Amino acid sequence: MIIFVRKCGFARTAGGPAVRRPAFETASGAQDAGRSGEAVCGRKPGAAVRSAAAEPPRMFQKTELMTENRNPNPAAEPAPQPQERRDAQAPAPGGTPEGAPETAAPQPPKRHSFPNAGDLLAMLGIFLVAQVVGGFAALLCGAVPFSRVGAMTPAETGKLLAVSGAVAYVLTFCGIVGYRRMRGGRGRIARFSVRGLDPVLLLWGLVFLLAAGVVLEPLLALLPAPSMQNYGTGLWTIVAVVLFAPVFEELICRGLVLESLRTRYGVVAAWLLSSLFFGVILLLPQLVVNAFFVGLILAYIYIRTDSLWPAMILHAVNNGVAYLMMTLGCGSFLLSDLVPDRTVYTILYVVSAAVCAASGVMVWRTLRELGRREKKRDEA
């Protein structure tokens, strides 16, 4: 019926002119128009009616198509979820939906635990083992005959000290470097800079070393003095004391140990602990106290200049003066023994104490300020 109306476009009513019908009519109203317009369209009577009756209106076709596209089995359709469940499954800002496999959140970088107290003891153990191995290596190399071990001359003692010291220092350095890498240590091994060779700073460091030695005399007087038999004399002793010891001890104590401590604990803690380590490795009780304070000064020079060169130079000068005093027979003498006048000694002691106090305050403030800068830089 709709096809007939769309094709003809009009229908003739009884006793009147042809009236144009709307394209969309109901089935009952279109049947009358179909009967009256059969002749106009040139079709047999009843053909349009049958066609219209067989084919539903277009508007109903659309409805049927829309109905056919739906799920014929309503029970199979998923039931609409409540708003609360949809909200619960919706991903939170920056999160994952509920029920989804959670991914591990990125963890902050793990702070390195090296070096701790056990690591410092391990490095001290490496040093002690290297000393024993160095002594046997010197004997095996023929530095001193085995028959002369119990009755060595000062020259033979110096030669044994130089050879065993060189082997022990190399083994210690390599051993600590390997242990540091195994434990995941970070930071530089040592720093070198020609700009650190400041003559004024070197002169101040030398004066500070002498003043500290004078101030420590009351404490050093309670400890036994070192014997010349422990070091020997001659060229080999000079090489061992003035060359090998300053170079390798600075590389180990101010380089490896201080830099490792500085990376984890900061500059102030590294300054103190590395100086204590330096005092302990000398083993002799009469040298531990003096070496600790010498280590404080040398460590500050290294931190202040960012170079090992000035620390090595001051270390060599300090050892050279000590060796010269021992060869002159004044190795066990204190300033109070060399200056019999008590008034002069008191003045020298007060001046030395003032130098140490002023220098100590300057050192502490500088290290604290440098520590704050490094902390801000690490946080940034």
KOLLUM-802861 format. One record per residue (C-alpha): residue number from 1; residue in one letter; x, y, z. Coordinates in steps of 0.02 Angstrom, whole numbers, plus 50000, padded with zeros to 5 digits. Each point is the difference from the previous one (the first is absolute). Layout:
+-----+----+-------+-------+-------+
:   i : aa :     u :     v :     w :
+-----+----+-------+-------+-------+
: NUM :  A :     X :     Y :     Z :
...
+-----+----+-------+-------+-------+
# end
This chain:
+-----+----+-------+-------+-------+
:   i : aa :     u :     v :     w :
+-----+----+-------+-------+-------+
:   1 :  M : 50000 : 50000 : 50000 :
:   2 :  I : 50139 : 50121 : 50043 :
:   3 :  I : 50089 : 49954 : 49838 :
:   4 :  F : 49842 : 50042 : 49904 :
:   5 :  V : 49982 : 50168 : 50082 :
:   6 :  R : 50184 : 50044 : 49975 :
:   7 :  K : 49996 : 49950 : 49816 :
:   8 :  C : 49835 : 50082 : 49956 :
:   9 :  G : 50014 : 50147 : 50113 :
:  10 :  F : 49812 : 50037 : 49992 :
:  11 :  A : 49828 : 49913 : 50006 :
:  12 :  R : 49835 : 50045 : 49925 :
:  13 :  T : 49853 : 50018 : 50114 :
:  14 :  A : 49823 : 49966 : 49949 :
:  15 :  G : 49922 : 50150 : 49915 :
:  16 :  G : 50148 : 50112 : 50015 :
:  17 :  P : 50173 : 50037 : 49934 :
:  18 :  A : 50151 : 49903 : 50040 :
:  19 :  V : 50059 : 50037 : 50176 :
:  20 :  R : 50183 : 49979 : 50043 :
:  21 :  R : 50024 : 49887 : 50148 :
:  22 :  P : 50141 : 50009 : 50126 :
:  23 :  A : 50135 : 49870 : 49977 :
:  24 :  F : 49978 : 49927 : 50173 :
:  25 :  E : 49824 : 49937 : 50032 :
:  26 :  T : 49928 : 49865 : 50106 :
:  27 :  A : 49955 : 49836 : 49921 :
:  28 :  S : 49810 : 50026 : 50014 :
:  29 :  G : 50001 : 50172 : 49921 :
:  30 :  A : 50114 : 49951 : 49859 :
:  31 :  Q : 49892 : 49852 : 49944 :
:  32 :  D : 49859 : 50114 : 49940 :
:  33 :  A : 50125 : 50109 : 49909 :
:  34 :  G : 50073 : 49847 : 49919 :
:  35 :  R : 49834 : 49939 : 49934 :
:  36 :  S : 49955 : 50169 : 49925 :
:  37 :  G : 50172 : 50024 : 49921 :
:  38 :  E : 50023 : 49830 : 49923 :
:  39 :  A : 49942 : 50058 : 49831 :
:  40 :  V : 50110 : 50152 : 50003 :
:  41 :  C : 50157 : 49901 : 50031 :
:  42 :  G : 49952 : 49873 : 49867 :
:  43 :  R : 49998 : 49850 : 50115 :
:  44 :  K : 49871 : 49865 : 50021 :
:  45 :  P : 49879 : 50025 : 50138 :
:  46 :  G : 50059 : 49927 : 50163 :
:  47 :  A : 50184 : 49987 : 49951 :
:  48 :  A : 50050 : 50154 : 50095 :
:  49 :  V : 49900 : 49946 : 50149 :
:  50 :  R : 50080 : 49830 : 50002 :
:  51 :  S : 50172 : 50078 : 49982 :
:  52 :  A : 49967 : 50124 : 50135 :
:  53 :  A : 49928 : 49869 : 50113 :
:  54 :  A : 50149 : 49886 : 49972 :
:  55 :  E : 50127 : 50136 : 50033 :
:  56 :  P : 49990 : 50093 : 50163 :
:  57 :  P : 50018 : 50188 : 50005 :
:  58 :  R : 50176 : 50071 : 49996 :
:  59 :  M : 49985 : 50075 : 50172 :
:  60 :  F : 49959 : 49827 : 50068 :
:  61 :  Q : 50145 : 49927 : 49901 :
:  62 :  K : 50118 : 50115 : 50091 :
:  63 :  T : 49925 : 49949 : 50165 :
:  64 :  E : 50020 : 49817 : 49956 :
:  65 :  L : 50180 : 50026 : 49946 :
:  66 :  M : 50038 : 50086 : 50160 :
:  67 :  T : 49917 : 49857 : 50093 :
:  68 :  E : 50097 : 49869 : 49903 :
:  69 :  N : 50166 : 50082 : 50044 :
:  70 :  R : 49964 : 49975 : 50181 :
:  71 :  N : 50056 : 49846 : 50093 :
:  72 :  P : 49863 : 49870 : 49970 :
:  73 :  N : 50041 : 49922 : 50167 :
:  74 :  P : 49979 : 50132 : 50134 :
:  75 :  A : 50059 : 49879 : 50133 :
:  76 :  A : 50172 : 49992 : 49915 :
:  77 :  E : 50021 : 50187 : 50009 :
:  78 :  P : 50110 : 50055 : 50145 :
:  79 :  A : 49898 : 50081 : 50133 :
:  80 :  P : 50036 : 50185 : 50025 :
:  81 :  Q : 50122 : 50025 : 50141 :
:  82 :  P : 49956 : 50111 : 50145 :
:  83 :  Q : 50083 : 50168 : 50006 :
:  84 :  E : 50096 : 49951 : 50158 :
:  85 :  R : 50082 : 49852 : 49911 :
:  86 :  R : 50045 : 50105 : 49849 :
:  87 :  D : 50076 : 50129 : 50114 :
:  88 :  A : 50098 : 49866 : 50092 :
:  89 :  Q : 50068 : 49928 : 49838 :
:  90 :  A : 50040 : 50168 : 49925 :
:  91 :  P : 50187 : 50034 : 50008 :
:  92 :  A : 50049 : 50126 : 50129 :
:  93 :  P : 50107 : 50145 : 49944 :
:  94 :  G : 50171 : 49925 : 49969 :
:  95 :  G : 49942 : 49826 : 50057 :
:  96 :  T : 49932 : 49838 : 49929 :
:  97 :  P : 49820 : 49933 : 50000 :
:  98 :  E : 49946 : 49884 : 50137 :
:  99 :  G : 50030 : 49819 : 49955 :
: 100 :  A : 50132 : 50043 : 49869 :
: 101 :  P : 50177 : 49933 : 50027 :
: 102 :  E : 50095 : 50127 : 50098 :
: 103 :  T : 50169 : 50053 : 49936 :
: 104 :  A : 50141 : 50031 : 50122 :
: 105 :  A : 50020 : 50183 : 50039 :
: 106 :  P : 50172 : 50071 : 49961 :
: 107 :  Q : 50106 : 49989 : 50154 :
: 108 :  P : 50119 : 50141 : 50050 :
: 109 :  P : 50183 : 49962 : 49968 :
: 110 :  K : 50069 : 49892 : 50138 :
: 111 :  R : 50126 : 50087 : 50106 :
: 112 :  H : 50169 : 49917 : 49995 :
: 113 :  S : 50052 : 49921 : 50165 :
: 114 :  F : 50186 : 50010 : 49964 :
: 115 :  P : 50099 : 50038 : 50102 :
: 116 :  N : 49936 : 49950 : 50171 :
: 117 :  A : 50096 : 49951 : 50157 :
: 118 :  G : 50027 : 49825 : 49934 :
: 119 :  D : 50073 : 50068 : 49839 :
: 120 :  L : 50123 : 50108 : 50095 :
: 121 :  L : 50056 : 49849 : 50100 :
: 122 :  A : 50015 : 49899 : 49840 :
: 123 :  M : 50110 : 50134 : 49922 :
: 124 :  L : 50106 : 50003 : 50158 :
: 125 :  G : 50015 : 49811 : 49987 :
: 126 :  I : 50056 : 50016 : 49819 :
: 127 :  F : 50136 : 50120 : 50057 :
: 128 :  L : 50062 : 49883 : 50137 :
: 129 :  V : 50002 : 49848 : 49887 :
: 130 :  A : 50094 : 50100 : 49868 :
: 131 :  Q : 50131 : 50047 : 50130 :
: 132 :  V : 50032 : 49817 : 50041 :
: 133 :  V : 50005 : 49951 : 49816 :
: 134 :  G : 50117 : 50146 : 49963 :
: 135 :  G : 50121 : 49945 : 50136 :
: 136 :  F : 50008 : 49822 : 49934 :
: 137 :  A : 50018 : 50064 : 49822 :
: 138 :  A : 50148 : 50108 : 50051 :
: 139 :  L : 50085 : 49852 : 50082 :
: 140 :  L : 49967 : 49889 : 49850 :
: 141 :  C : 50071 : 50132 : 49884 :
: 142 :  G : 50161 : 49999 : 50099 :
: 143 :  A : 49988 : 50175 : 50070 :
: 144 :  V : 50070 : 49929 : 50163 :
: 145 :  P : 50066 : 49824 : 50026 :
: 146 :  F : 49896 : 49890 : 50113 :
: 147 :  S : 50150 : 49976 : 50112 :
: 148 :  R : 50007 : 50189 : 50031 :
: 149 :  V : 49819 : 50024 : 50049 :
: 150 :  G : 50034 : 50002 : 50186 :
: 151 :  A : 50157 : 50104 : 49991 :
: 152 :  M : 49977 : 50126 : 49860 :
: 153 :  T : 50100 : 50160 : 49989 :
: 154 :  P : 49907 : 50168 : 49983 :
: 155 :  A : 50039 : 50000 : 49814 :
: 156 :  E : 49931 : 49824 : 49977 :
: 157 :  T : 49846 : 50050 : 50099 :
: 158 :  G : 49973 : 50148 : 49885 :
: 159 :  K : 50017 : 49890 : 49847 :
: 160 :  L : 49877 : 49872 : 50068 :
: 161 :  L : 49882 : 50141 : 50046 :
: 162 :  A : 50007 : 50076 : 49826 :
: 163 :  V : 49973 : 49837 : 49904 :
: 164 :  S : 49866 : 49930 : 50114 :
: 165 :  G : 49914 : 50169 : 50010 :
: 166 :  A : 49993 : 50019 : 49812 :
: 167 :  V : 49924 : 49827 : 49977 :
: 168 :  A : 49879 : 50024 : 50146 :
: 169 :  Y : 49940 : 50171 : 49939 :
: 170 :  V : 49968 : 49937 : 49824 :
: 171 :  L : 49906 : 49848 : 50064 :
: 172 :  T : 49898 : 50108 : 50120 :
: 173 :  F : 49952 : 50124 : 49866 :
: 174 :  C : 49950 : 49866 : 49875 :
: 175 :  G : 49910 : 49899 : 50133 :
: 176 :  I : 49897 : 50146 : 50062 :
: 177 :  V : 49957 : 50053 : 49822 :
: 178 :  G : 49940 : 49823 : 49961 :
: 179 :  Y : 49902 : 49988 : 50162 :
: 180 :  R : 49922 : 50170 : 49969 :
: 181 :  R : 49939 : 49948 : 49828 :
: 182 :  M : 49934 : 49835 : 50066 :
: 183 :  R : 49898 : 50093 : 50132 :
: 184 :  G : 49931 : 50124 : 49874 :
: 185 :  G : 50098 : 50150 : 50062 :
: 186 :  R : 49982 : 50161 : 49905 :
: 187 :  G : 50096 : 50161 : 49983 :
: 188 :  R : 50174 : 50042 : 49944 :
: 189 :  I : 50154 : 49910 : 50057 :
: 190 :  A : 50097 : 50163 : 50021 :
: 191 :  R : 50007 : 50177 : 49935 :
: 192 :  F : 50150 : 50089 : 49927 :
: 193 :  S : 50014 : 50182 : 49951 :
: 194 :  V : 50148 : 50114 : 49971 :
: 195 :  R : 49896 : 50145 : 50066 :
: 196 :  G : 50014 : 49923 : 50173 :
: 197 :  L : 50185 : 50043 : 50009 :
: 198 :  D : 49971 : 50164 : 50091 :
: 199 :  P : 50159 : 50055 : 50091 :
: 200 :  V : 49903 : 50098 : 50132 :
: 201 :  L : 49890 : 49850 : 50038 :
: 202 :  L : 50150 : 49884 : 50007 :
: 203 :  L : 50089 : 50119 : 50121 :
: 204 :  W : 49845 : 50010 : 50109 :
: 205 :  G : 49986 : 49810 : 50001 :
: 206 :  L : 50183 : 49983 : 50054 :
: 207 :  V : 49977 : 50126 : 50142 :
: 208 :  F : 49840 : 49911 : 50053 :
: 209 :  L : 50092 : 49833 : 50005 :
: 210 :  L : 50140 : 50071 : 50110 :
: 211 :  A : 49877 : 50087 : 50116 :
: 212 :  A : 49896 : 49843 : 50019 :
: 213 :  G : 50156 : 49901 : 50046 :
: 214 :  V : 50041 : 50125 : 50138 :
: 215 :  V : 49823 : 49999 : 50069 :
: 216 :  L : 49997 : 49809 : 50004 :
: 217 :  E : 50163 : 49986 : 50097 :
: 218 :  P : 49921 : 49972 : 50173 :
: 219 :  L : 49904 : 49852 : 49927 :
: 220 :  L : 50146 : 49934 : 49897 :
: 221 :  A : 50113 : 50006 : 50152 :
: 222 :  L : 49894 : 49862 : 50079 :
: 223 :  L : 50032 : 49882 : 49853 :
: 224 :  P : 50162 : 49907 : 49961 :
: 225 :  A : 50107 : 50082 : 49865 :
: 226 :  P : 50029 : 49905 : 49836 :
: 227 :  S : 50167 : 49914 : 49981 :
: 228 :  M : 50120 : 50025 : 49856 :
: 229 :  Q : 50012 : 49812 : 49984 :
: 230 :  N : 49824 : 49999 : 49928 :
: 231 :  Y : 50051 : 50105 : 49849 :
: 232 :  G : 50186 : 49980 : 49973 :
: 233 :  T : 50109 : 50128 : 49915 :
: 234 :  G : 50073 : 50034 : 49829 :
: 235 :  L : 49934 : 50032 : 49827 :
: 236 :  W : 49875 : 49858 : 50004 :
: 237 :  T : 49921 : 50070 : 50157 :
: 238 :  I : 49985 : 50173 : 49921 :
: 239 :  V : 49917 : 49923 : 49847 :
: 240 :  A : 49879 : 49902 : 50108 :
: 241 :  V : 49958 : 50141 : 50122 :
: 242 :  V : 50006 : 50154 : 49890 :
: 243 :  L : 49942 : 49928 : 49833 :
: 244 :  F : 49901 : 49838 : 50012 :
: 245 :  A : 49904 : 50039 : 50160 :
: 246 :  P : 49937 : 50174 : 49951 :
: 247 :  V : 49946 : 49946 : 49826 :
: 248 :  F : 49912 : 49837 : 50042 :
: 249 :  E : 49929 : 50051 : 50169 :
: 250 :  E : 49921 : 50154 : 49921 :
: 251 :  L : 49930 : 49897 : 49857 :
: 252 :  I : 49926 : 49875 : 50123 :
: 253 :  C : 49943 : 50111 : 50145 :
: 254 :  R : 49960 : 50167 : 49918 :
: 255 :  G : 49955 : 49922 : 49833 :
: 256 :  L : 49909 : 49835 : 50014 :
: 257 :  V : 49939 : 50007 : 50180 :
: 258 :  L : 49955 : 50185 : 50010 :
: 259 :  E : 49914 : 50005 : 49831 :
: 260 :  S : 49899 : 49844 : 50039 :
: 261 :  L : 49945 : 50069 : 50168 :
: 262 :  R : 49964 : 50169 : 49923 :
: 263 :  T : 49880 : 49925 : 49874 :
: 264 :  R : 49891 : 49922 : 50135 :
: 265 :  Y : 50023 : 50100 : 50161 :
: 266 :  G : 50051 : 50173 : 49942 :
: 267 :  V : 50159 : 50100 : 50010 :
: 268 :  V : 50009 : 50024 : 50190 :
: 269 :  A : 49980 : 49816 : 50044 :
: 270 :  A : 50122 : 49952 : 49862 :
: 271 :  W : 50127 : 50125 : 50069 :
: 272 :  L : 49992 : 49925 : 50175 :
: 273 :  L : 49988 : 49814 : 49957 :
: 274 :  S : 50136 : 50002 : 49868 :
: 275 :  S : 50118 : 50084 : 50124 :
: 276 :  L : 49962 : 49868 : 50129 :
: 277 :  F : 50033 : 49864 : 49871 :
: 278 :  F : 50166 : 50083 : 49961 :
: 279 :  G : 50050 : 49998 : 50182 :
: 280 :  V : 49953 : 49818 : 50026 :
: 281 :  I : 50098 : 49930 : 49853 :
: 282 :  L : 50164 : 50063 : 50074 :
: 283 :  L : 49975 : 49868 : 50136 :
: 284 :  L : 50124 : 50073 : 50124 :
: 285 :  P : 49908 : 50076 : 50151 :
: 286 :  Q : 50120 : 50146 : 50011 :
: 287 :  L : 49960 : 50046 : 49821 :
: 288 :  V : 49811 : 49976 : 49997 :
: 289 :  V : 49956 : 50161 : 50094 :
: 290 :  N : 50122 : 50109 : 49906 :
: 291 :  A : 49953 : 49922 : 49833 :
: 292 :  F : 49814 : 50030 : 50032 :
: 293 :  F : 50025 : 50188 : 50019 :
: 294 :  V : 50122 : 50004 : 49855 :
: 295 :  G : 49867 : 49909 : 49899 :
: 296 :  L : 49871 : 50132 : 50045 :
: 297 :  I : 50111 : 50138 : 49930 :
: 298 :  L : 50047 : 49904 : 49844 :
: 299 :  A : 49820 : 49950 : 49967 :
: 300 :  Y : 49946 : 50182 : 50014 :
: 301 :  I : 50137 : 50052 : 49879 :
: 302 :  Y : 49940 : 49869 : 49878 :
: 303 :  I : 49817 : 50051 : 50015 :
: 304 :  R : 50041 : 50185 : 49991 :
: 305 :  T : 50111 : 49987 : 49846 :
: 306 :  D : 49909 : 49853 : 49918 :
: 307 :  S : 50171 : 49926 : 49964 :
: 308 :  L : 50116 : 49871 : 50077 :
: 309 :  W : 50158 : 50090 : 49948 :
: 310 :  P : 50009 : 50123 : 50147 :
: 311 :  A : 49954 : 49862 : 50123 :
: 312 :  M : 50139 : 49890 : 49932 :
: 313 :  I : 50125 : 50143 : 50011 :
: 314 :  L : 49956 : 50042 : 50181 :
: 315 :  H : 50002 : 49816 : 50045 :
: 316 :  A : 50174 : 49981 : 49926 :
: 317 :  V : 50064 : 50155 : 50090 :
: 318 :  N : 49929 : 49939 : 50166 :
: 319 :  N : 50080 : 49827 : 49979 :
: 320 :  G : 50163 : 50079 : 49943 :
: 321 :  V : 50011 : 50112 : 50154 :
: 322 :  A : 49959 : 49851 : 50113 :
: 323 :  Y : 50134 : 49894 : 49917 :
: 324 :  L : 50127 : 50142 : 50016 :
: 325 :  M : 49961 : 50017 : 50184 :
: 326 :  M : 50024 : 49814 : 50026 :
: 327 :  T : 50167 : 49995 : 49908 :
: 328 :  L : 50060 : 50145 : 50108 :
: 329 :  G : 49954 : 49905 : 50156 :
: 330 :  C : 49854 : 50114 : 50042 :
: 331 :  G : 49863 : 49887 : 49942 :
: 332 :  S : 49936 : 49971 : 50175 :
: 333 :  F : 50023 : 50180 : 50054 :
: 334 :  L : 49857 : 50121 : 50024 :
: 335 :  L : 50004 : 50189 : 49989 :
: 336 :  S : 50006 : 50008 : 50188 :
: 337 :  D : 50163 : 49902 : 49994 :
: 338 :  L : 50075 : 50116 : 49869 :
: 339 :  V : 49945 : 50163 : 50085 :
: 340 :  P : 50055 : 49994 : 50183 :
: 341 :  D : 49932 : 50173 : 50040 :
: 342 :  R : 49824 : 49975 : 50064 :
: 343 :  T : 49946 : 50177 : 49959 :
: 344 :  V : 50050 : 49985 : 49819 :
: 345 :  Y : 49921 : 49830 : 49990 :
: 346 :  T : 49838 : 50066 : 50075 :
: 347 :  I : 49994 : 50141 : 49874 :
: 348 :  L : 50031 : 49879 : 49856 :
: 349 :  Y : 49867 : 49884 : 50066 :
: 350 :  V : 49871 : 50140 : 50017 :
: 351 :  V : 50038 : 50062 : 49825 :
: 352 :  S : 49986 : 49824 : 49932 :
: 353 :  A : 49835 : 49975 : 50090 :
: 354 :  A : 49933 : 50164 : 49928 :
: 355 :  V : 50052 : 49947 : 49825 :
: 356 :  C : 49916 : 49832 : 50022 :
: 357 :  A : 49840 : 50079 : 50070 :
: 358 :  A : 49986 : 50129 : 49860 :
: 359 :  S : 50041 : 49874 : 49866 :
: 360 :  G : 49882 : 49871 : 50074 :
: 361 :  V : 49853 : 50122 : 49999 :
: 362 :  M : 50038 : 50047 : 49820 :
: 363 :  V : 50013 : 49817 : 49949 :
: 364 :  W : 49837 : 49954 : 50085 :
: 365 :  R : 49902 : 50145 : 49923 :
: 366 :  T : 50070 : 49965 : 49828 :
: 367 :  L : 49956 : 49817 : 50009 :
: 368 :  R : 49824 : 50035 : 50064 :
: 369 :  E : 49968 : 50123 : 49861 :
: 370 :  L : 50069 : 49881 : 49871 :
: 371 :  G : 49893 : 49861 : 50072 :
: 372 :  R : 49842 : 50106 : 49983 :
: 373 :  R : 50042 : 50040 : 49820 :
: 374 :  E : 50027 : 49818 : 49957 :
: 375 :  K : 49835 : 49953 : 50085 :
: 376 :  K : 49903 : 50130 : 49901 :
: 377 :  R : 50083 : 49944 : 49841 :
: 378 :  D : 49955 : 49818 : 50033 :
: 379 :  E : 49819 : 50046 : 50039 :
: 380 :  A : 49988 : 50102 : 49841 :
+-----+----+-------+-------+-------+
# end
